[in-house]
Amino acid sequence: MIKIKIKSIFGGLLFEYEAQENTIKKTLEEAFKCSANLRYADLRYANLRSANLSYADLSSADLRYADLSYANLSSANLSYANLRYADLSYANLSSANLSYAKTDKRYIQISCIGSNKRITIYCFEDDFIWCGCFKGSLQEFEDAVNQTHKDNEQFLKEYTGFINYLKSLK
């Protein structure tokens, strides 16, 4: 049996779980099933690849260097979370709250799922967005998404969290 403890950034114990072949990903998913309060969780370097963290409250959590690739973070609360150097490639961030989340603002790569295909968006510190053939400012990107996909509610929803997150960086 392997026991894994999730501690807060202040050192206190938030949740612990013991199981055969336990991982931080299993422990975290179990914590969410039990409605554990993981605000301020210290999850630096955690391997959360493909984890189902939808609707999770990870506000103010330290997720520096965490592998969140392919994770389902839809409707998750990541406000004030430290996401510097976290791998968010192909993470589902639809309707996620990324207000005031901290990242390495020099370069951000987040992939959203829309229209049954993966789309990678690059955002650079000078408010320059590069997504497929689109290159321009954040406002131009938002306008283009709203105009091009105005009849595709699912696609627009996929971008909501990402666009709001980028606006919060200003």
Residue pairs with C-beta under 8 A, 6 or more apart in sequence:
1 18
1 19
1 20
1 22
2 18
2 19
2 20
2 21
2 22
3 16
3 17
3 18
3 22
4 16
4 17
4 18
4 22
4 23
4 24
4 26
4 27
5 13
5 15
5 16
6 13
6 14
6 15
6 16
6 24
6 27
6 28
6 31
6 36
6 38
6 41
6 42
6 43
7 13
7 14
7 41
7 42
8 14
8 40
8 41
8 42
9 40
9 41
9 42
9 60
9 61
9 62
10 40
14 31
14 36
14 37
14 38
14 40
14 41
15 27
15 30
15 31
15 34
15 36
15 38
16 27
17 26
17 27
17 30
17 31
19 26
19 30
23 47
24 43
24 46
24 47
24 48
25 46
25 47
25 48
25 49
25 50
25 51
28 38
28 43
28 46
28 48
28 51
28 53
29 51
29 52
29 53
31 38
32 38
32 53
32 55
32 56
37 57
38 56
38 57
38 58
38 61
39 57
39 58
39 59
39 60
39 61
40 59
40 60
40 61
40 62
41 58
41 61
41 62
42 61
42 62
43 58
43 61
43 62
43 63
43 66
44 62
44 63
44 64
44 65
44 66
45 64
45 65
45 66
46 63
46 66
46 67
47 66
47 67
48 66
48 67
48 68
48 71
49 67
49 68
49 69
49 70
49 71
50 69
50 70
50 71
51 68
51 71
51 72
52 71
52 72
53 68
53 71
53 72
53 73
53 76
54 72
54 73
54 74
54 75
54 76
54 92
55 74
55 75
55 76
56 73
56 76
56 77
57 76
57 77
58 76
58 77
58 78
58 81
59 77
59 78
59 79
59 80
59 81
59 97
60 79
60 80
60 81
61 78
61 81
61 82
62 81
62 82
63 78
63 81
63 82
63 83
63 86
64 82
64 83
64 84
64 85
64 86
65 84
65 85
65 86
66 83
66 86
66 87
67 86
67 87
68 86
68 87
68 88
68 91
69 87
69 88
69 89
69 90
69 91
70 89
70 90
70 91
71 88
71 91
71 92
72 91
72 92
73 91
73 92
73 93
73 96
74 92
74 93
74 94
74 95
74 96
75 94
75 95
75 96
76 93
76 96
76 97
77 96
77 97
78 96
78 97
78 98
78 101
79 97
79 98
79 99
79 100
79 101
80 99
80 100
80 101
80 102
81 98
81 101
81 102
82 101
82 102
83 101
83 102
83 103
84 102
84 103
84 104
85 104
86 103
88 108
88 109
88 110
88 111
89 109
89 110
89 111
89 120
90 111
90 113
90 118
91 110
91 111
92 112
92 113
92 158
93 110
93 112
93 158
93 161
93 162
93 165
94 112
94 113
94 157
94 158
94 160
94 161
95 157
95 160
95 161
96 161
96 165
97 161
97 164
98 161
98 162
98 164
98 165
98 168
99 164
99 165
99 168
100 168
101 165
101 168
103 169
105 125
105 169
106 124
106 125
107 122
107 123
107 124
107 125
108 122
108 123
108 166
109 120
109 121
109 122
110 120
110 121
110 123
110 162
111 118
111 119
111 120
111 121
112 118
112 119
112 121
112 158
112 159
112 162
113 119
113 158
114 149
114 152
114 154
114 155
114 158
114 159
115 152
115 154
115 155
119 131
119 132
120 131
121 129
121 130
121 131
121 162
122 129
122 130
122 131
123 129
123 130
123 138
123 166
124 130
127 137
127 138
127 170
128 135
128 136
128 137
129 135
129 136
129 137
129 138
129 140
129 141
129 166
131 141
134 141
134 144
136 144
138 163
138 166
138 167
141 163
142 163
145 155
145 156
145 159
145 163
146 156
149 155
149 156
150 156
